[in-house]
Amino acid sequence: EILIKDFSELFLALFSVLLNKDTVWVGTANGINKGVMDVEGCIDWKHYSFPLESMSGNWVVGLAQQKWNDRRTVWAVTRAADEAGEESGVSYTSDDGETWQTVSLLKGEYGYNIFSVDSLVYIATRNGLWRTQDGKNFAHYSPAIDKIRSDQVVDNDVYAVVHDRRPYYKDALWIGTGDGMARSRIPFSNDSIWRIYRSNVSSNSVYAYPNPFSPSLHNRLDGDGH
């Protein structure tokens, strides 16, 4: 009964989950909860939040685990909740939550999602896609351009990202935007050549895109609405 009561209080507002063997990380609107399951199936919870830890914000919308060179790092995409001093950004821990650090370059960056594979970490944000190999230096991708079809993504927002290493693709970077999905065969290039995918509509049908639409809210590219 105590376990159920504590569980319901911890996950009243749950936004992201990360599992690693017997450990679960949960991003909420009030920080991160880390739970370790013992042999009897009970979970021992520990809570991390701003300002007690050096996290950028308490609203944790994305979590990712990076395993590289015998080191495990947990990354968190955060936004400001209700504590003074919070801000959007990216924070991480390399010692299972004992200490936290915030990426200074991405302070104030409004993030949506995060993905990690080997040495690489990708962050999908309101201002496009970011990539890092060392957690200190970050590369910023230009909006996707499909040169073969003379098309481009007219939106700075990148909502989702996956680095696909399945045998069929070998290496492919997928992003989801407010103006379609795009795939690059060159994930490591900031000026990747993209293939853009959108839903198809019959030319015999009357069709408006995007709908609804406001030039101050939708399809924003470098300050302009399209």
mmCIF file of the C-alpha atoms, coordinates in Angstrom:
data_MODEL
# 
_entry.id   MODEL 
# 
loop_
_atom_site.group_PDB 
_atom_site.id 
_atom_site.type_symbol 
_atom_site.label_atom_id 
_atom_site.label_alt_id 
_atom_site.label_comp_id 
_atom_site.label_asym_id 
_atom_site.label_entity_id 
_atom_site.label_seq_id 
_atom_site.pdbx_PDB_ins_code 
_atom_site.Cartn_x 
_atom_site.Cartn_y 
_atom_site.Cartn_z 
_atom_site.occupancy 
_atom_site.B_iso_or_equiv 
_atom_site.pdbx_formal_charge 
_atom_site.auth_seq_id 
_atom_site.auth_comp_id 
_atom_site.auth_asym_id 
_atom_site.auth_atom_id 
_atom_site.pdbx_PDB_model_num 
ATOM 1   C CA . GLU A 1 1   ? 0.000  0.000  0.000   1.00 0.00 ? 1   GLU A CA 1 
ATOM 2   C CA . ILE A 1 2   ? 2.840  2.401  0.792   1.00 0.00 ? 2   ILE A CA 1 
ATOM 3   C CA . LEU A 1 3   ? 4.549  1.527  -2.498  1.00 0.00 ? 3   LEU A CA 1 
ATOM 4   C CA . ILE A 1 4   ? 1.362  2.226  -4.482  1.00 0.00 ? 4   ILE A CA 1 
ATOM 5   C CA . LYS A 1 5   ? 0.790  5.506  -2.671  1.00 0.00 ? 5   LYS A CA 1 
ATOM 6   C CA . ASP A 1 6   ? 4.345  6.705  -3.315  1.00 0.00 ? 6   ASP A CA 1 
ATOM 7   C CA . PHE A 1 7   ? 4.143  5.562  -6.935  1.00 0.00 ? 7   PHE A CA 1 
ATOM 8   C CA . SER A 1 8   ? 1.002  7.585  -7.629  1.00 0.00 ? 8   SER A CA 1 
ATOM 9   C CA . GLU A 1 9   ? 2.501  10.720 -6.109  1.00 0.00 ? 9   GLU A CA 1 
ATOM 10  C CA . LEU A 1 10  ? 5.729  10.378 -8.072  1.00 0.00 ? 10  LEU A CA 1 
ATOM 11  C CA . PHE A 1 11  ? 4.058  9.973  -11.456 1.00 0.00 ? 11  PHE A CA 1 
ATOM 12  C CA . LEU A 1 12  ? 1.221  12.435 -11.231 1.00 0.00 ? 12  LEU A CA 1 
ATOM 13  C CA . ALA A 1 13  ? 2.605  14.228 -14.316 1.00 0.00 ? 13  ALA A CA 1 
ATOM 14  C CA . LEU A 1 14  ? 4.810  11.875 -16.328 1.00 0.00 ? 14  LEU A CA 1 
ATOM 15  C CA . PHE A 1 15  ? 6.428  13.025 -19.582 1.00 0.00 ? 15  PHE A CA 1 
ATOM 16  C CA . SER A 1 16  ? 9.348  10.659 -20.321 1.00 0.00 ? 16  SER A CA 1 
ATOM 17  C CA . VAL A 1 17  ? 10.629 7.218  -19.282 1.00 0.00 ? 17  VAL A CA 1 
ATOM 18  C CA . LEU A 1 18  ? 13.997 5.473  -19.639 1.00 0.00 ? 18  LEU A CA 1 
ATOM 19  C CA . LEU A 1 19  ? 14.662 1.845  -18.678 1.00 0.00 ? 19  LEU A CA 1 
ATOM 20  C CA . ASN A 1 20  ? 18.023 0.205  -17.980 1.00 0.00 ? 20  ASN A CA 1 
ATOM 21  C CA . LYS A 1 21  ? 17.910 -3.333 -16.571 1.00 0.00 ? 21  LYS A CA 1 
ATOM 22  C CA . ASP A 1 22  ? 16.785 -2.862 -12.948 1.00 0.00 ? 22  ASP A CA 1 
ATOM 23  C CA . THR A 1 23  ? 16.718 0.952  -13.091 1.00 0.00 ? 23  THR A CA 1 
ATOM 24  C CA . VAL A 1 24  ? 13.959 3.224  -14.360 1.00 0.00 ? 24  VAL A CA 1 
ATOM 25  C CA . TRP A 1 25  ? 14.303 6.977  -14.928 1.00 0.00 ? 25  TRP A CA 1 
ATOM 26  C CA . VAL A 1 26  ? 11.125 9.017  -15.068 1.00 0.00 ? 26  VAL A CA 1 
ATOM 27  C CA . GLY A 1 27  ? 10.869 12.620 -16.250 1.00 0.00 ? 27  GLY A CA 1 
ATOM 28  C CA . THR A 1 28  ? 8.047  14.601 -14.656 1.00 0.00 ? 28  THR A CA 1 
ATOM 29  C CA . ALA A 1 29  ? 6.924  18.204 -14.295 1.00 0.00 ? 29  ALA A CA 1 
ATOM 30  C CA . ASN A 1 30  ? 8.854  18.283 -11.021 1.00 0.00 ? 30  ASN A CA 1 
ATOM 31  C CA . GLY A 1 31  ? 12.228 16.821 -11.906 1.00 0.00 ? 31  GLY A CA 1 
ATOM 32  C CA . ILE A 1 32  ? 13.501 13.264 -12.394 1.00 0.00 ? 32  ILE A CA 1 
ATOM 33  C CA . ASN A 1 33  ? 12.740 10.175 -10.334 1.00 0.00 ? 33  ASN A CA 1 
ATOM 34  C CA . LYS A 1 34  ? 15.204 7.265  -10.464 1.00 0.00 ? 34  LYS A CA 1 
ATOM 35  C CA . GLY A 1 35  ? 13.940 3.924  -9.243  1.00 0.00 ? 35  GLY A CA 1 
ATOM 36  C CA . VAL A 1 36  ? 16.064 0.832  -8.561  1.00 0.00 ? 36  VAL A CA 1 
ATOM 37  C CA . MET A 1 37  ? 14.251 -2.512 -8.240  1.00 0.00 ? 37  MET A CA 1 
ATOM 38  C CA . ASP A 1 38  ? 15.499 -5.017 -5.653  1.00 0.00 ? 38  ASP A CA 1 
ATOM 39  C CA . VAL A 1 39  ? 15.264 -8.822 -5.756  1.00 0.00 ? 39  VAL A CA 1 
ATOM 40  C CA . GLU A 1 40  ? 11.822 -8.739 -4.132  1.00 0.00 ? 40  GLU A CA 1 
ATOM 41  C CA . GLY A 1 41  ? 10.414 -6.451 -6.795  1.00 0.00 ? 41  GLY A CA 1 
ATOM 42  C CA . CYS A 1 42  ? 10.204 -3.330 -4.638  1.00 0.00 ? 42  CYS A CA 1 
ATOM 43  C CA . ILE A 1 43  ? 11.475 -0.049 -6.038  1.00 0.00 ? 43  ILE A CA 1 
ATOM 44  C CA . ASP A 1 44  ? 13.669 2.365  -4.115  1.00 0.00 ? 44  ASP A CA 1 
ATOM 45  C CA . TRP A 1 45  ? 13.084 5.870  -5.495  1.00 0.00 ? 45  TRP A CA 1 
ATOM 46  C CA . LYS A 1 46  ? 15.357 8.882  -5.500  1.00 0.00 ? 46  LYS A CA 1 
ATOM 47  C CA . HIS A 1 47  ? 14.346 12.355 -6.672  1.00 0.00 ? 47  HIS A CA 1 
ATOM 48  C CA . TYR A 1 48  ? 16.441 14.952 -8.533  1.00 0.00 ? 48  TYR A CA 1 
ATOM 49  C CA . SER A 1 49  ? 15.272 18.492 -9.221  1.00 0.00 ? 49  SER A CA 1 
ATOM 50  C CA . PHE A 1 50  ? 16.280 22.122 -9.649  1.00 0.00 ? 50  PHE A CA 1 
ATOM 51  C CA . PRO A 1 51  ? 17.669 23.974 -7.692  1.00 0.00 ? 51  PRO A CA 1 
ATOM 52  C CA . LEU A 1 52  ? 19.078 21.174 -5.493  1.00 0.00 ? 52  LEU A CA 1 
ATOM 53  C CA . GLU A 1 53  ? 20.797 19.699 -8.564  1.00 0.00 ? 53  GLU A CA 1 
ATOM 54  C CA . SER A 1 54  ? 22.463 21.602 -11.396 1.00 0.00 ? 54  SER A CA 1 
ATOM 55  C CA . MET A 1 55  ? 19.637 20.873 -13.812 1.00 0.00 ? 55  MET A CA 1 
ATOM 56  C CA . SER A 1 56  ? 18.343 23.502 -16.219 1.00 0.00 ? 56  SER A CA 1 
ATOM 57  C CA . GLY A 1 57  ? 14.667 22.948 -15.446 1.00 0.00 ? 57  GLY A CA 1 
ATOM 58  C CA . ASN A 1 58  ? 12.221 20.630 -13.697 1.00 0.00 ? 58  ASN A CA 1 
ATOM 59  C CA . TRP A 1 59  ? 9.853  19.853 -16.556 1.00 0.00 ? 59  TRP A CA 1 
ATOM 60  C CA . VAL A 1 60  ? 11.630 16.864 -18.149 1.00 0.00 ? 60  VAL A CA 1 
ATOM 61  C CA . VAL A 1 61  ? 10.146 16.094 -21.566 1.00 0.00 ? 61  VAL A CA 1 
ATOM 62  C CA . GLY A 1 62  ? 12.861 13.783 -22.945 1.00 0.00 ? 62  GLY A CA 1 
ATOM 63  C CA . LEU A 1 63  ? 15.371 11.230 -21.635 1.00 0.00 ? 63  LEU A CA 1 
ATOM 64  C CA . ALA A 1 64  ? 18.127 9.269  -23.377 1.00 0.00 ? 64  ALA A CA 1 
ATOM 65  C CA . GLN A 1 65  ? 20.874 6.914  -22.244 1.00 0.00 ? 65  GLN A CA 1 
ATOM 66  C CA . GLN A 1 66  ? 24.318 6.997  -23.834 1.00 0.00 ? 66  GLN A CA 1 
ATOM 67  C CA . LYS A 1 67  ? 26.720 4.061  -23.480 1.00 0.00 ? 67  LYS A CA 1 
ATOM 68  C CA . TRP A 1 68  ? 30.198 4.757  -24.835 1.00 0.00 ? 68  TRP A CA 1 
ATOM 69  C CA . ASN A 1 69  ? 33.746 3.801  -23.760 1.00 0.00 ? 69  ASN A CA 1 
ATOM 70  C CA . ASP A 1 70  ? 32.538 2.000  -20.618 1.00 0.00 ? 70  ASP A CA 1 
ATOM 71  C CA . ARG A 1 71  ? 30.721 5.149  -19.544 1.00 0.00 ? 71  ARG A CA 1 
ATOM 72  C CA . ARG A 1 72  ? 26.989 5.599  -19.138 1.00 0.00 ? 72  ARG A CA 1 
ATOM 73  C CA . THR A 1 73  ? 25.448 9.055  -19.386 1.00 0.00 ? 73  THR A CA 1 
ATOM 74  C CA . VAL A 1 74  ? 21.794 9.917  -18.877 1.00 0.00 ? 74  VAL A CA 1 
ATOM 75  C CA . TRP A 1 75  ? 20.622 12.980 -20.830 1.00 0.00 ? 75  TRP A CA 1 
ATOM 76  C CA . ALA A 1 76  ? 17.522 15.052 -20.069 1.00 0.00 ? 76  ALA A CA 1 
ATOM 77  C CA . VAL A 1 77  ? 15.681 17.652 -22.135 1.00 0.00 ? 77  VAL A CA 1 
ATOM 78  C CA . THR A 1 78  ? 14.142 20.142 -19.725 1.00 0.00 ? 78  THR A CA 1 
ATOM 79  C CA . ARG A 1 79  ? 11.842 23.132 -19.678 1.00 0.00 ? 79  ARG A CA 1 
ATOM 80  C CA . ALA A 1 80  ? 11.041 25.681 -17.012 1.00 0.00 ? 80  ALA A CA 1 
ATOM 81  C CA . ALA A 1 81  ? 8.274  24.669 -14.594 1.00 0.00 ? 81  ALA A CA 1 
ATOM 82  C CA . ASP A 1 82  ? 7.448  26.952 -11.651 1.00 0.00 ? 82  ASP A CA 1 
ATOM 83  C CA . GLU A 1 83  ? 10.741 27.495 -9.788  1.00 0.00 ? 83  GLU A CA 1 
ATOM 84  C CA . ALA A 1 84  ? 12.464 30.869 -10.164 1.00 0.00 ? 84  ALA A CA 1 
ATOM 85  C CA . GLY A 1 85  ? 15.657 30.500 -12.209 1.00 0.00 ? 85  GLY A CA 1 
ATOM 86  C CA . GLU A 1 86  ? 14.572 27.494 -14.264 1.00 0.00 ? 86  GLU A CA 1 
ATOM 87  C CA . GLU A 1 87  ? 15.020 27.546 -18.018 1.00 0.00 ? 87  GLU A CA 1 
ATOM 88  C CA . SER A 1 88  ? 14.747 25.303 -21.026 1.00 0.00 ? 88  SER A CA 1 
ATOM 89  C CA . GLY A 1 89  ? 17.877 23.348 -21.888 1.00 0.00 ? 89  GLY A CA 1 
ATOM 90  C CA . VAL A 1 90  ? 19.724 20.034 -21.718 1.00 0.00 ? 90  VAL A CA 1 
ATOM 91  C CA . SER A 1 91  ? 21.226 18.471 -18.585 1.00 0.00 ? 91  SER A CA 1 
ATOM 92  C CA . TYR A 1 92  ? 23.118 15.220 -18.035 1.00 0.00 ? 92  TYR A CA 1 
ATOM 93  C CA . THR A 1 93  ? 24.639 12.952 -15.385 1.00 0.00 ? 93  THR A CA 1 
ATOM 94  C CA . SER A 1 94  ? 27.533 10.521 -15.806 1.00 0.00 ? 94  SER A CA 1 
ATOM 95  C CA . ASP A 1 95  ? 27.418 9.071  -12.286 1.00 0.00 ? 95  ASP A CA 1 
ATOM 96  C CA . ASP A 1 96  ? 23.836 7.776  -12.028 1.00 0.00 ? 96  ASP A CA 1 
ATOM 97  C CA . GLY A 1 97  ? 22.413 11.044 -10.762 1.00 0.00 ? 97  GLY A CA 1 
ATOM 98  C CA . GLU A 1 98  ? 24.915 11.864 -8.036  1.00 0.00 ? 98  GLU A CA 1 
ATOM 99  C CA . THR A 1 99  ? 25.912 15.041 -9.884  1.00 0.00 ? 99  THR A CA 1 
ATOM 100 C CA . TRP A 1 100 ? 24.228 16.897 -12.765 1.00 0.00 ? 100 TRP A CA 1 
ATOM 101 C CA . GLN A 1 101 ? 25.536 19.326 -15.344 1.00 0.00 ? 101 GLN A CA 1 
ATOM 102 C CA . THR A 1 102 ? 23.794 21.639 -17.794 1.00 0.00 ? 102 THR A CA 1 
ATOM 103 C CA . VAL A 1 103 ? 25.003 22.256 -21.351 1.00 0.00 ? 103 VAL A CA 1 
ATOM 104 C CA . SER A 1 104 ? 25.824 25.969 -21.339 1.00 0.00 ? 104 SER A CA 1 
ATOM 105 C CA . LEU A 1 105 ? 25.513 26.356 -25.122 1.00 0.00 ? 105 LEU A CA 1 
ATOM 106 C CA . LEU A 1 106 ? 21.921 25.055 -25.075 1.00 0.00 ? 106 LEU A CA 1 
ATOM 107 C CA . LYS A 1 107 ? 20.642 27.125 -22.154 1.00 0.00 ? 107 LYS A CA 1 
ATOM 108 C CA . GLY A 1 108 ? 17.302 28.573 -23.169 1.00 0.00 ? 108 GLY A CA 1 
ATOM 109 C CA . GLU A 1 109 ? 16.925 26.099 -26.061 1.00 0.00 ? 109 GLU A CA 1 
ATOM 110 C CA . TYR A 1 110 ? 13.340 24.777 -26.193 1.00 0.00 ? 110 TYR A CA 1 
ATOM 111 C CA . GLY A 1 111 ? 13.782 21.038 -26.744 1.00 0.00 ? 111 GLY A CA 1 
ATOM 112 C CA . TYR A 1 112 ? 11.333 18.326 -27.768 1.00 0.00 ? 112 TYR A CA 1 
ATOM 113 C CA . ASN A 1 113 ? 13.267 15.079 -27.940 1.00 0.00 ? 113 ASN A CA 1 
ATOM 114 C CA . ILE A 1 114 ? 16.691 13.450 -27.627 1.00 0.00 ? 114 ILE A CA 1 
ATOM 115 C CA . PHE A 1 115 ? 18.359 10.349 -29.087 1.00 0.00 ? 115 PHE A CA 1 
ATOM 116 C CA . SER A 1 116 ? 21.732 8.704  -28.511 1.00 0.00 ? 116 SER A CA 1 
ATOM 117 C CA . VAL A 1 117 ? 23.759 6.074  -30.334 1.00 0.00 ? 117 VAL A CA 1 
ATOM 118 C CA . ASP A 1 118 ? 27.378 5.236  -29.415 1.00 0.00 ? 118 ASP A CA 1 
ATOM 119 C CA . SER A 1 119 ? 29.340 8.507  -29.118 1.00 0.00 ? 119 SER A CA 1 
ATOM 120 C CA . LEU A 1 120 ? 26.592 10.639 -30.673 1.00 0.00 ? 120 LEU A CA 1 
ATOM 121 C CA . VAL A 1 121 ? 23.753 12.536 -29.023 1.00 0.00 ? 121 VAL A CA 1 
ATOM 122 C CA . TYR A 1 122 ? 21.077 14.337 -31.046 1.00 0.00 ? 122 TYR A CA 1 
ATOM 123 C CA . ILE A 1 123 ? 18.726 16.982 -29.605 1.00 0.00 ? 123 ILE A CA 1 
ATOM 124 C CA . ALA A 1 124 ? 15.541 17.995 -31.454 1.00 0.00 ? 124 ALA A CA 1 
ATOM 125 C CA . THR A 1 125 ? 14.565 21.590 -30.645 1.00 0.00 ? 125 THR A CA 1 
ATOM 126 C CA . ARG A 1 126 ? 12.485 24.576 -31.676 1.00 0.00 ? 126 ARG A CA 1 
ATOM 127 C CA . ASN A 1 127 ? 15.573 25.938 -33.464 1.00 0.00 ? 127 ASN A CA 1 
ATOM 128 C CA . GLY A 1 128 ? 16.425 22.781 -35.357 1.00 0.00 ? 128 GLY A CA 1 
ATOM 129 C CA . LEU A 1 129 ? 18.639 19.752 -34.746 1.00 0.00 ? 129 LEU A CA 1 
ATOM 130 C CA . TRP A 1 130 ? 21.823 19.675 -32.653 1.00 0.00 ? 130 TRP A CA 1 
ATOM 131 C CA . ARG A 1 131 ? 24.511 16.983 -32.415 1.00 0.00 ? 131 ARG A CA 1 
ATOM 132 C CA . THR A 1 132 ? 27.412 16.359 -30.033 1.00 0.00 ? 132 THR A CA 1 
ATOM 133 C CA . GLN A 1 133 ? 30.147 13.759 -29.684 1.00 0.00 ? 133 GLN A CA 1 
ATOM 134 C CA . ASP A 1 134 ? 31.747 14.964 -26.469 1.00 0.00 ? 134 ASP A CA 1 
ATOM 135 C CA . GLY A 1 135 ? 28.958 16.770 -24.615 1.00 0.00 ? 135 GLY A CA 1 
ATOM 136 C CA . LYS A 1 136 ? 30.807 20.070 -24.892 1.00 0.00 ? 136 LYS A CA 1 
ATOM 137 C CA . ASN A 1 137 ? 30.922 20.960 -28.579 1.00 0.00 ? 137 ASN A CA 1 
ATOM 138 C CA . PHE A 1 138 ? 27.646 21.010 -30.509 1.00 0.00 ? 138 PHE A CA 1 
ATOM 139 C CA . ALA A 1 139 ? 26.979 21.114 -34.253 1.00 0.00 ? 139 ALA A CA 1 
ATOM 140 C CA . HIS A 1 140 ? 23.776 22.698 -35.566 1.00 0.00 ? 140 HIS A CA 1 
ATOM 141 C CA . TYR A 1 141 ? 22.032 21.297 -38.655 1.00 0.00 ? 141 TYR A CA 1 
ATOM 142 C CA . SER A 1 142 ? 20.577 23.506 -41.365 1.00 0.00 ? 142 SER A CA 1 
ATOM 143 C CA . PRO A 1 143 ? 16.896 22.940 -42.285 1.00 0.00 ? 143 PRO A CA 1 
ATOM 144 C CA . ALA A 1 144 ? 16.500 19.877 -44.513 1.00 0.00 ? 144 ALA A CA 1 
ATOM 145 C CA . ILE A 1 145 ? 16.806 20.461 -48.279 1.00 0.00 ? 145 ILE A CA 1 
ATOM 146 C CA . ASP A 1 146 ? 15.872 17.847 -50.904 1.00 0.00 ? 146 ASP A CA 1 
ATOM 147 C CA . LYS A 1 147 ? 18.062 18.882 -53.849 1.00 0.00 ? 147 LYS A CA 1 
ATOM 148 C CA . ILE A 1 148 ? 16.808 16.111 -56.139 1.00 0.00 ? 148 ILE A CA 1 
ATOM 149 C CA . ARG A 1 149 ? 13.190 17.252 -55.827 1.00 0.00 ? 149 ARG A CA 1 
ATOM 150 C CA . SER A 1 150 ? 13.986 20.949 -55.350 1.00 0.00 ? 150 SER A CA 1 
ATOM 151 C CA . ASP A 1 151 ? 12.134 20.881 -52.057 1.00 0.00 ? 151 ASP A CA 1 
ATOM 152 C CA . GLN A 1 152 ? 12.896 21.916 -48.503 1.00 0.00 ? 152 GLN A CA 1 
ATOM 153 C CA . VAL A 1 153 ? 11.452 21.753 -45.011 1.00 0.00 ? 153 VAL A CA 1 
ATOM 154 C CA . VAL A 1 154 ? 10.008 25.179 -44.294 1.00 0.00 ? 154 VAL A CA 1 
ATOM 155 C CA . ASP A 1 155 ? 10.093 24.938 -40.501 1.00 0.00 ? 155 ASP A CA 1 
ATOM 156 C CA . ASN A 1 156 ? 12.836 25.366 -37.906 1.00 0.00 ? 156 ASN A CA 1 
ATOM 157 C CA . ASP A 1 157 ? 11.102 23.022 -35.430 1.00 0.00 ? 157 ASP A CA 1 
ATOM 158 C CA . VAL A 1 158 ? 12.467 19.483 -35.230 1.00 0.00 ? 158 VAL A CA 1 
ATOM 159 C CA . TYR A 1 159 ? 10.191 17.392 -33.018 1.00 0.00 ? 159 TYR A CA 1 
ATOM 160 C CA . ALA A 1 160 ? 11.802 13.944 -33.238 1.00 0.00 ? 160 ALA A CA 1 
ATOM 161 C CA . VAL A 1 161 ? 15.111 12.381 -34.300 1.00 0.00 ? 161 VAL A CA 1 
ATOM 162 C CA . VAL A 1 162 ? 16.435 8.833  -34.795 1.00 0.00 ? 162 VAL A CA 1 
ATOM 163 C CA . HIS A 1 163 ? 19.831 7.638  -36.022 1.00 0.00 ? 163 HIS A CA 1 
ATOM 164 C CA . ASP A 1 164 ? 18.926 4.385  -37.793 1.00 0.00 ? 164 ASP A CA 1 
ATOM 165 C CA . ARG A 1 165 ? 21.620 1.703  -37.986 1.00 0.00 ? 165 ARG A CA 1 
ATOM 166 C CA . ARG A 1 166 ? 19.545 -1.201 -39.192 1.00 0.00 ? 166 ARG A CA 1 
ATOM 167 C CA . PRO A 1 167 ? 21.377 -3.254 -41.893 1.00 0.00 ? 167 PRO A CA 1 
ATOM 168 C CA . TYR A 1 168 ? 19.128 -1.973 -44.690 1.00 0.00 ? 168 TYR A CA 1 
ATOM 169 C CA . TYR A 1 169 ? 20.131 1.648  -44.022 1.00 0.00 ? 169 TYR A CA 1 
ATOM 170 C CA . LYS A 1 170 ? 23.585 1.154  -42.431 1.00 0.00 ? 170 LYS A CA 1 
ATOM 171 C CA . ASP A 1 171 ? 23.502 4.803  -41.356 1.00 0.00 ? 171 ASP A CA 1 
ATOM 172 C CA . ALA A 1 172 ? 20.489 7.052  -41.765 1.00 0.00 ? 172 ALA A CA 1 
ATOM 173 C CA . LEU A 1 173 ? 19.245 10.066 -39.857 1.00 0.00 ? 173 LEU A CA 1 
ATOM 174 C CA . TRP A 1 174 ? 15.483 10.586 -39.615 1.00 0.00 ? 174 TRP A CA 1 
ATOM 175 C CA . ILE A 1 175 ? 13.832 13.775 -38.363 1.00 0.00 ? 175 ILE A CA 1 
ATOM 176 C CA . GLY A 1 176 ? 10.205 14.693 -37.829 1.00 0.00 ? 176 GLY A CA 1 
ATOM 177 C CA . THR A 1 177 ? 9.279  18.341 -38.402 1.00 0.00 ? 177 THR A CA 1 
ATOM 178 C CA . GLY A 1 178 ? 6.187  20.510 -38.663 1.00 0.00 ? 178 GLY A CA 1 
ATOM 179 C CA . ASP A 1 179 ? 6.600  20.349 -42.458 1.00 0.00 ? 179 ASP A CA 1 
ATOM 180 C CA . GLY A 1 180 ? 7.074  16.636 -43.052 1.00 0.00 ? 180 GLY A CA 1 
ATOM 181 C CA . MET A 1 181 ? 9.619  13.911 -42.317 1.00 0.00 ? 181 MET A CA 1 
ATOM 182 C CA . ALA A 1 182 ? 13.146 13.844 -43.733 1.00 0.00 ? 182 ALA A CA 1 
ATOM 183 C CA . ARG A 1 183 ? 15.913 11.251 -44.053 1.00 0.00 ? 183 ARG A CA 1 
ATOM 184 C CA . SER A 1 184 ? 19.629 11.731 -44.622 1.00 0.00 ? 184 SER A CA 1 
ATOM 185 C CA . ARG A 1 185 ? 22.136 9.050  -45.593 1.00 0.00 ? 185 ARG A CA 1 
ATOM 186 C CA . ILE A 1 186 ? 24.930 11.215 -44.190 1.00 0.00 ? 186 ILE A CA 1 
ATOM 187 C CA . PRO A 1 187 ? 24.072 11.645 -40.470 1.00 0.00 ? 187 PRO A CA 1 
ATOM 188 C CA . PHE A 1 188 ? 27.406 13.230 -39.586 1.00 0.00 ? 188 PHE A CA 1 
ATOM 189 C CA . SER A 1 189 ? 27.147 16.208 -41.940 1.00 0.00 ? 189 SER A CA 1 
ATOM 190 C CA . ASN A 1 190 ? 25.525 19.459 -40.838 1.00 0.00 ? 190 ASN A CA 1 
ATOM 191 C CA . ASP A 1 191 ? 24.687 20.108 -44.511 1.00 0.00 ? 191 ASP A CA 1 
ATOM 192 C CA . SER A 1 192 ? 23.253 16.662 -45.189 1.00 0.00 ? 192 SER A CA 1 
ATOM 193 C CA . ILE A 1 193 ? 21.469 15.844 -48.448 1.00 0.00 ? 193 ILE A CA 1 
ATOM 194 C CA . TRP A 1 194 ? 17.921 14.969 -47.415 1.00 0.00 ? 194 TRP A CA 1 
ATOM 195 C CA . ARG A 1 195 ? 14.975 13.105 -48.834 1.00 0.00 ? 195 ARG A CA 1 
ATOM 196 C CA . ILE A 1 196 ? 11.727 14.746 -47.697 1.00 0.00 ? 196 ILE A CA 1 
ATOM 197 C CA . TYR A 1 197 ? 8.513  12.771 -47.168 1.00 0.00 ? 197 TYR A CA 1 
ATOM 198 C CA . ARG A 1 198 ? 5.010  14.238 -46.924 1.00 0.00 ? 198 ARG A CA 1 
ATOM 199 C CA . SER A 1 199 ? 1.499  12.867 -47.155 1.00 0.00 ? 199 SER A CA 1 
ATOM 200 C CA . ASN A 1 200 ? 0.123  12.620 -50.696 1.00 0.00 ? 200 ASN A CA 1 
ATOM 201 C CA . VAL A 1 201 ? -3.153 14.268 -51.694 1.00 0.00 ? 201 VAL A CA 1 
ATOM 202 C CA . SER A 1 202 ? -5.038 13.714 -54.943 1.00 0.00 ? 202 SER A CA 1 
ATOM 203 C CA . SER A 1 203 ? -4.766 16.622 -57.365 1.00 0.00 ? 203 SER A CA 1 
ATOM 204 C CA . ASN A 1 204 ? -8.524 16.291 -57.880 1.00 0.00 ? 204 ASN A CA 1 
ATOM 205 C CA . SER A 1 205 ? -9.185 17.320 -54.289 1.00 0.00 ? 205 SER A CA 1 
ATOM 206 C CA . VAL A 1 206 ? -9.273 20.817 -52.874 1.00 0.00 ? 206 VAL A CA 1 
ATOM 207 C CA . TYR A 1 207 ? -6.475 20.923 -50.326 1.00 0.00 ? 207 TYR A CA 1 
ATOM 208 C CA . ALA A 1 208 ? -4.955 23.598 -48.101 1.00 0.00 ? 208 ALA A CA 1 
ATOM 209 C CA . TYR A 1 209 ? -1.654 23.084 -46.283 1.00 0.00 ? 209 TYR A CA 1 
ATOM 210 C CA . PRO A 1 210 ? -0.947 23.694 -43.487 1.00 0.00 ? 210 PRO A CA 1 
ATOM 211 C CA . ASN A 1 211 ? -4.430 23.872 -42.020 1.00 0.00 ? 211 ASN A CA 1 
ATOM 212 C CA . PRO A 1 212 ? -4.981 25.571 -39.625 1.00 0.00 ? 212 PRO A CA 1 
ATOM 213 C CA . PHE A 1 213 ? -2.283 28.117 -40.314 1.00 0.00 ? 213 PHE A CA 1 
ATOM 214 C CA . SER A 1 214 ? -0.940 31.273 -38.734 1.00 0.00 ? 214 SER A CA 1 
ATOM 215 C CA . PRO A 1 215 ? 2.244  32.921 -40.097 1.00 0.00 ? 215 PRO A CA 1 
ATOM 216 C CA . SER A 1 216 ? 3.200  33.841 -36.524 1.00 0.00 ? 216 SER A CA 1 
ATOM 217 C CA . LEU A 1 217 ? 2.929  30.233 -35.284 1.00 0.00 ? 217 LEU A CA 1 
ATOM 218 C CA . HIS A 1 218 ? 3.254  27.666 -38.071 1.00 0.00 ? 218 HIS A CA 1 
ATOM 219 C CA . ASN A 1 219 ? 6.007  26.806 -40.542 1.00 0.00 ? 219 ASN A CA 1 
ATOM 220 C CA . ARG A 1 220 ? 8.411  29.320 -39.010 1.00 0.00 ? 220 ARG A CA 1 
ATOM 221 C CA . LEU A 1 221 ? 11.745 29.418 -40.814 1.00 0.00 ? 221 LEU A CA 1 
ATOM 222 C CA . ASP A 1 222 ? 14.368 31.958 -39.746 1.00 0.00 ? 222 ASP A CA 1 
ATOM 223 C CA . GLY A 1 223 ? 11.759 34.316 -38.343 1.00 0.00 ? 223 GLY A CA 1 
ATOM 224 C CA . ASP A 1 224 ? 9.298  34.177 -41.251 1.00 0.00 ? 224 ASP A CA 1 
ATOM 225 C CA . GLY A 1 225 ? 5.988  32.309 -41.478 1.00 0.00 ? 225 GLY A CA 1 
ATOM 226 C CA . HIS A 1 226 ? 5.390  30.265 -44.660 1.00 0.00 ? 226 HIS A CA 1 
# 
